[in-house]
Amino acid sequence: MKIVWLGCLILALTSTHASAQQPADAAAYKKAKEVVRDLERIVAPSGIQESYKTGIGGIDQWLNVRGQDQANPIILFIHGGPASPLTPTIWQFQRPLEEYFTVVNWDQRGAGKTYGEAYGEADPQAIGDSIHIPRYVDDAIEVAEYVRKRYHKKKIILMGHSWGTVIGMSAALKRPDLFYAYVGIGQVISTRENERISFEYALQQAKAHDNAPALKELESIAPYPGDQPITRERIIVARKWPQFYGGLSAFRDTSTYYFDAPLLSPEYDEADIRAIDQGSLLTLDKILPEFVNVDFSNVHAFPIPVVMFMGRHDYTTPTSPTAAWLDQVRAPYKQGVWFEHSAHMIPWEEPGKTLVSLLKYVRPLAEGAN
């Protein structure tokens, strides 16, 4: 099976997600998962560890809340995909963040536990017609309002990754009163410009490595994106080779560590894992026509502090449009942070610098949170 991260979109191409396959030694995996579960337990009396569903946008949606001290500022972390929940991967990178922040991960409509096939909360066919960017934005705002009230916070920090930056930036623009700051990781500014840069990078690398199969596939869709529609078939080819040349995870041609992370997640059982691919198939075609038209380049004023984490080697959502946007935007505070050893997967690739950067540039913006 091959999974391709499509700019912000994950597409299951030919089979099930690798992490959904039955492991060869189920008992060993179960034992390993219990070790992770024990390590992940929040035992501090001041801490919080909750996973629950709540009504958001007319359906039940799942939240995961973790932190060592409830007095800390809250981060609402909006995942990518659009159906690629962070919850089954947070065991890989999030624990250090939990010492300084309470982190809320939300399985969006059509994603992970909220997909609902295993639980019955959200019939996939029933929510199919609601798979539109404005609905996701309104869901994010509703989640933010709910979290703020439940945990008695004046405001929260909003952070998005990949596809989640489309939702996050839109939510911040629509309801700035809810947020201390917005943090974009793998930010999308212009989908078409991202696609052009990513394709050019792949073509350059294929030529440099004399990769005839890659050149043949890339030239079959050239010029890309050009004036033609960005179809499912074209974007599959366009995403494949930049990722192979380290544009998803820097200096790696695969990202198995990420795609197989749910195998050891204490938060996800087998049905939840299967729902990752099922949600991807449900949402991809529905959201693609809207996603390819995303363009924030004409946003010249941002209402709240904005911080962009940019992977130097990111050719999944290339960083040059983000850096250019940040240079020209007017905001109460703005900061760009370059991650020299990362591509698109910054929290996984440079978790230490992720924490240090959040403490240096973001936590001070959450005034009155302590």
For each residue, the residues with C-beta under 8 A, 3 or more apart:
1: 12 13 14 15 16 17 18
2: 13 14
3: 10 11 12 13 17 18 259
4: 10 11 13 236 239 240 243
5: 8 9 10 80 162 239 243 248 255 316 344
6: 9 10 11 235 236 239 284
7: 162 188 191 194 195 198 235 239 291 316 317
8: 5 80 81 82 162 163 164 165 166 186 188 291 316 317
9: 5 6 81 82 163 235 284 287 288 291
10: 3 4 5 6 80 81 83 84 280 284
11: 3 4 6 232 236 280 284
12: 1 3 15 16 17 277 280 281
13: 1 2 3 4 236
14: 1 2
15: 1 12
16: 1 12 20 21 274 277
17: 1 3 12 20 21 259 262 273 274 276 277
18: 1 3 21 256 259 260
19: 88 259 260 261 262 263 273 276
20: 16 17 262 270 273 274 276 277
21: 16 17 18
22: 26 270
23: 26 28 29 263
24:
25: 28 29
26: 22 23 29 30
27: 30 31
28: 23 25 31 32
29: 23 25 26 32 33 263 264
30: 26 27 33 34
31: 27 28 34 35
32: 28 29 35 36 264
33: 29 30 36 37 263 264 265 266
34: 30 31 37 38 266
35: 31 32 38 39
36: 32 33 39 40 91 264 265 266
37: 33 34 40 41 266
38: 34 35 41
39: 35 36 91 95
40: 36 37 91 95 266
41: 37 38 49
42: 47 48 49 66 67 68 98
43: 47
44: 47 68 69
45:
46: 68 69 70 71
47: 42 43 44 67 68 69 70 98
48: 42 65 66 67 70 102
49: 41 42 65 66
50: 63 64 65 66
51: 62 63 64 65 87 267
52: 62 63
53: 60 61 62 63 113 114 119 121
54: 60 61 63 146
55: 58 59 60 61
56: 59 60 61 139 142 143 146
57: 61 109 130 135 138 139 142
58: 55 130
59: 55 56 109 114 116 121 122 126 127
60: 53 54 55 56 114 116 119 121 122
61: 53 54 55 56 57 106 107 108 109 114 122 139 143
62: 51 52 53 87 106 107 112 113 114
63: 50 51 52 53 54 104 105 106 107 143 147
64: 50 51 87 90 104 105 106 107 267
65: 48 49 50 51 102 103 104 105 147 151
66: 42 48 49 50 90 94 98 102 103
67: 42 47 48 70 72 74 98 101 102 103
68: 42 44 46 47 72 98 99
69: 44 46 47 72 99 102
70: 46 47 48 67 102 151
71: 46 369 370
72: 67 68 69 100 101 102 369 370
73: 101 102 153 156 157 180 363 366 369 370
74: 67 101 102 103 104 147 148 151 153 156 157 369
75: 97 101 102 103 104 156 157 158 159 183 358
76: 104 106 140 143 144 147 156 157 158 159
77: 86 103 104 105 106 159 160 161 164
78: 106 108 140 158 159 160 161 164 165 167 168
79: 84 85 86 87 105 106 107 108 111 161 162 163 164
80: 5 8 10 84 86 161 162 163 164 186
81: 8 9 10 84 85 108 111 162 163 164 279 280 283
82: 8 9 108 110 111 131 136 163 283 284 287 291
83: 10 108 110 111 112 115 276 279 280 282 283 284
84: 10 79 80 81 111 162 163 276 280
85: 79 81 88 105 107 108 111 112 113 276
86: 77 79 80 89 90 105 161
87: 51 62 64 79 90 105 107 112 113 265 267 268
88: 19 85 112 261 262 265 267 268 272 273 276
89: 86 92 93 258 261 262 265 348
90: 64 66 86 87 93 94 103 105 267
91: 36 39 40 94 95 261 264 265 266 267
92: 89 257 258 261 348
93: 89 90 96 97 347 348 351 354
94: 66 90 91 97 98 103 347
95: 39 40 91 98 99
96: 93 99 351 352 355
97: 75 93 94 100 101 103 354 355 358
98: 42 47 66 67 68 94 95 101 102 103
99: 68 69 95 96
100: 72 97 355 358 359 363
101: 67 72 73 74 75 97 98 157 358 363
102: 48 65 66 67 69 70 72 73 74 75 98 151
103: 65 66 67 74 75 77 90 94 97 98
104: 63 64 65 74 75 76 77 143 147 156
105: 63 64 65 77 79 85 86 87 90
106: 61 62 63 64 76 77 78 79 140 143
107: 61 62 63 64 79 85 87 111 112 113 114 115
108: 61 78 79 81 82 83 85 111 114 136 139 167
109: 57 59 61 114 122 127 130 131 135 136 139
110: 82 83 114 115 122 124 127 131 279 282 283
111: 79 81 82 83 84 85 107 108 114 115 275 276 279 283
112: 62 83 85 87 88 107 115 268 272 275 276 279
113: 53 62 85 87 107 116 118 119 268 272 275
114: 53 59 60 61 62 107 108 109 110 111 121 122
115: 83 107 110 111 112 118 122 124 275 278 279 282
116: 59 60 113 119 120 121 122 123 124 127 275
117: 120 124 271 274 275 278
118: 113 115 269 271 272 274 275
119: 53 60 113 116
120: 116 117 123
121: 53 59 60 114 116
122: 59 60 61 109 110 114 115 116 126 127
123: 116 120 126 127
124: 110 115 116 117 127 128 278 279 282
125: 128
126: 59 122 123
127: 59 109 110 116 122 123 124 130 131
128: 124 125 131 282 286
129:
130: 57 58 109 127 135
131: 82 109 110 127 128 135 282 283 286 287
132: 135 136 286 287 290
133: 136 137 166 167 170 287 290 291 294
134: 137 138
135: 57 109 130 131 132 138 139
136: 82 108 109 132 133 139 140 166 167
137: 133 134 140 141 167 170 171 174
138: 57 134 135 141 142
139: 56 57 61 108 109 135 136 142 143
140: 76 78 106 136 137 143 144 158 167 168 170 171
141: 137 138 144 145 171 174 175 178
142: 56 57 138 139 145 146
143: 56 61 63 76 104 106 139 140 146 147
144: 76 140 141 147 148 156 158 171 175 178 179
145: 141 142 148 149 178
146: 54 56 142 143 149 150
147: 63 65 74 76 104 143 144 150 151 153 156
148: 74 144 145 151 153 154 155 156 178
149: 145 146 152
150: 146 147
151: 65 70 74 102 147 148
152: 149
153: 73 74 147 148 156 369
154: 148 368 369
155: 148 177 178 179 180 366 369
156: 73 74 75 76 104 144 147 148 153 178 179 180
157: 73 74 75 76 101 179 180 181 183 362 365 366
158: 75 76 78 140 144 168 171 172 178 179 181 182 183
159: 75 76 77 78 168 182 183 184 185
160: 77 78 164 165 166 167 168 169 182 183 184 185 187
161: 77 78 79 80 86 164 165 185 186 347
162: 5 7 8 79 80 81 84 165 185 186 188 316 317 344
163: 8 9 79 80 81 82 84 166 167 188 291
164: 8 77 78 79 80 81 160 161 167 168
165: 8 78 160 161 162 168 169 184 185 186 187 188 317
166: 8 133 136 160 163 169 170 188 291 294
167: 78 108 133 136 137 140 160 163 164 170 171
168: 78 140 158 159 160 164 165 171 172 182 184
169: 160 165 166 172 173 182 184 187 296 299
170: 133 137 140 166 167 173 174
171: 137 140 141 144 158 167 168 174 175 178 179
172: 158 168 169 175 176 179 182 302 303 304 306
173: 169 170 176 299 302 303
174: 137 141 170 171
175: 141 144 171 172 178 179
176: 172 173 179 303 304
177: 155
178: 141 144 145 148 155 156 158 171 175
179: 144 155 156 157 158 171 172 175 176 182 304
180: 73 155 156 157 304 305 365 366 367 369
181: 157 158 304 305 306 307 333 362 365 366
182: 158 159 160 168 169 172 179 302 304 305 306 307
183: 75 157 158 159 160 306 307 308 309 358 362
184: 159 160 165 168 169 187 306 307 308 309 322
185: 159 160 161 162 165 309 346 347
186: 8 80 161 162 165 309 311 314 316 317 344 346
187: 160 165 169 184 308 310 317 319 322
188: 7 8 162 163 165 166 191 194 294 296 317
189: 193 194 295 296 297 321 322 324 325
190: 193 194 294 295 296 297 321
191: 7 188 194 195 230 291 292 293 294 295
192: 195 196 225 230 292 295
193: 189 190 196 197 297 318 321
194: 7 188 189 190 191 197 198 317 318 321
195: 7 191 192 198 199 224 225 230 235 238 292
196: 192 193 199 200 224 225
197: 193 194 200 201 315 318 320 321
198: 7 194 195 201 202 238 239 242 247 315 316 318
199: 195 196 202 203 218 221 222 224 225 238 242
200: 196 197 203 204
201: 197 198 204 205 242 245 247 315 318
202: 198 199 205 206 214 218 238 241 242 244 245 247 315
203: 199 200 206 207 215 218 222
204: 200 201 207 208
205: 201 202 208 209 211 214 241 242 245
206: 202 203 209 211 214 215 218 241 245
207: 203 204 210 211 215
208: 204 205
209: 205 206 214 245
210: 207
211: 205 206 207 214 215
212: 215 216
213: 216 217
214: 202 205 206 209 211 217 218 241 244
215: 203 206 207 211 212 218 219
216: 212 213 219 220
217: 213 214 220 221 237 240 241
218: 199 202 203 206 214 215 221 222 224 237 238 241
219: 215 216 222
220: 216 217 237
221: 199 217 218 224 234 237 238
222: 199 203 218 219 226
223: 226
224: 195 196 199 218 221 228 234 238
225: 192 195 196 199 228 230 234 238
226: 222 223
227:
228: 224 225 231 234
229: 234 292
230: 191 192 195 225 234 235 288 292
231: 228 234 235
232: 11 235 236 284 285 288
233: 236 237
234: 221 224 225 228 229 230 231 237 238
235: 6 7 9 195 230 231 232 238 239 288
236: 4 6 11 13 232 233 239 240
237: 217 218 220 221 233 234 240 241
238: 195 198 199 202 218 221 224 225 234 235 241 242
239: 4 5 6 7 198 235 236 242 243 316
240: 4 217 236 237 243 244
241: 202 205 206 214 217 218 237 238 244 245
242: 198 199 201 202 205 238 239 245 247 248 315 316
243: 4 5 239 240 246 247 248 253 255 315 316
244: 202 214 240 241 253
245: 201 202 205 206 209 241 242 253 315
246: 243 249 250 251 252 253 313 315 343
247: 198 201 202 242 243 313 314 315 316 343 344
248: 5 242 243 252 255 316 343 344 345
249: 246 252 254 255 257 258 343 344 345 348 349
250: 246 311 312 313 341 342 343 349
251: 246 313
252: 246 248 249 255
253: 243 244 245 246
254: 249
255: 5 243 248 249 252 258 259 345
256: 18 259 260
257: 92 249 260 261 348
258: 89 92 249 255 261 345 348
259: 3 17 18 19 255 256
260: 18 19 256 257 263
261: 19 88 89 91 92 257 258 264 265
262: 17 19 20 88 89 265 268 272 273 276
263: 19 23 29 33 260 273
264: 29 32 33 36 91 261
265: 33 36 87 88 89 91 261 262 268
266: 33 34 36 37 40 91
267: 51 64 87 88 90 91 272
268: 87 88 112 113 262 265 272 273
269: 118 272 273
270: 20 22 273 274
271: 117 118 274 275
272: 88 112 113 118 262 267 268 269 275 276
273: 17 19 20 88 262 263 268 269 270 276
274: 16 17 20 117 118 270 271 277 278
275: 111 112 113 115 116 117 118 271 272 278 279
276: 17 19 20 83 84 85 88 111 112 262 272 273 279 280
277: 12 16 17 20 274 280 281
278: 115 117 124 274 275 281 282
279: 81 83 110 111 112 115 124 275 276 282 283
280: 10 11 12 81 83 84 276 277 283 284
281: 12 277 278 284
282: 83 110 115 124 128 131 278 279 286
283: 81 82 83 110 111 131 279 280 286 287
284: 6 9 10 11 82 83 232 280 281 287 288
285: 232 288
286: 128 131 132 282 283
287: 9 82 131 132 133 283 284 290 291
288: 9 230 232 235 284 285 291 292
289: 292 293
290: 132 133 287 293 294
291: 7 8 9 82 133 163 166 191 287 288 294
292: 191 192 195 229 230 288 289
293: 191 289 290
294: 133 166 188 190 191 290 291
295: 189 190 191 192 298
296: 169 188 189 190 299 325
297: 189 190 193 321 325
298: 295
299: 169 173 296 302 325 329
300: 328 329 330
301: 329 330 331
302: 172 173 182 299 306 329 330 331 334
303: 172 173 176 331 332
304: 172 176 179 180 181 182 331 332
305: 180 181 182 331 332 333 334 365
306: 172 181 182 183 184 302 326 329 331 333 334 335
307: 181 182 183 184 334 335 336 337 357 361 362
308: 183 184 187 322 323 326 335 336 337
309: 183 184 185 186 337 339 346 354 357
310: 187 314 319 322 323 336 337 338 339
311: 186 250 314 319 339 342 343 344 345 346 349
312: 250 319 338 339 340 341 342 343
313: 246 247 250 251 342 343
314: 186 247 310 311 317 318 319 342 343 344
315: 197 198 201 202 242 243 245 246 247 318 343 344
316: 5 7 8 162 186 198 239 242 243 247 248 343 344
317: 7 8 162 165 186 187 188 194 314 322 344
318: 193 194 197 198 201 314 315 321
319: 187 310 311 312 314 322 323
320: 197 323 324
321: 189 190 193 194 197 297 318 324 325
322: 184 187 189 308 310 317 319 325 326 336
323: 308 310 319 320 326 327 336
324: 189 320 321 327 328
325: 189 296 297 299 321 322 328 329
326: 306 308 322 323 329 334 336
327: 323 324
328: 300 324 325
329: 299 300 301 302 306 325 326 334
330: 300 301 302
331: 301 302 303 304 305 306 334
332: 303 304 305
333: 181 305 306 365
334: 302 305 306 307 326 329 331
335: 306 307 308 361
336: 307 308 310 322 323 326
337: 307 308 309 310 353 357 361
338: 310 312
339: 309 310 311 312 342 346 349 350 353 354
340: 312
341: 250 312 349 350
342: 250 311 312 313 314 339 345 346 349 350
343: 246 247 248 249 250 311 312 313 314 315 316 349
344: 5 162 186 247 248 249 311 314 315 316 317
345: 248 249 255 258 311 342 348 349
346: 185 186 309 311 339 342 349 350 354
347: 93 94 161 185 350 351 354
348: 89 92 93 249 257 258 345 351
349: 249 250 311 339 341 342 343 345 346
350: 339 341 342 346 347 353 354
351: 93 96 347 348 354 355
352: 96 355 356
353: 337 339 350 356 357
354: 93 97 309 339 346 347 350 351 357 358
355: 96 97 100 351 352 358 359
356: 352 353 359 360
357: 307 309 337 353 354 360 361 362
358: 75 97 100 101 183 354 355 361 362 363
359: 100 355 356 362 363
360: 356 357 363 364
361: 307 335 337 357 358 364 365
362: 157 181 183 307 357 358 359 365 366
363: 73 100 101 358 359 360 366
364: 360 361 367
365: 157 180 181 305 333 361 362
366: 73 155 157 180 181 362 363 369
367: 180 364
368: 154
369: 71 72 73 74 153 154 155 180 366
370: 71 72 73
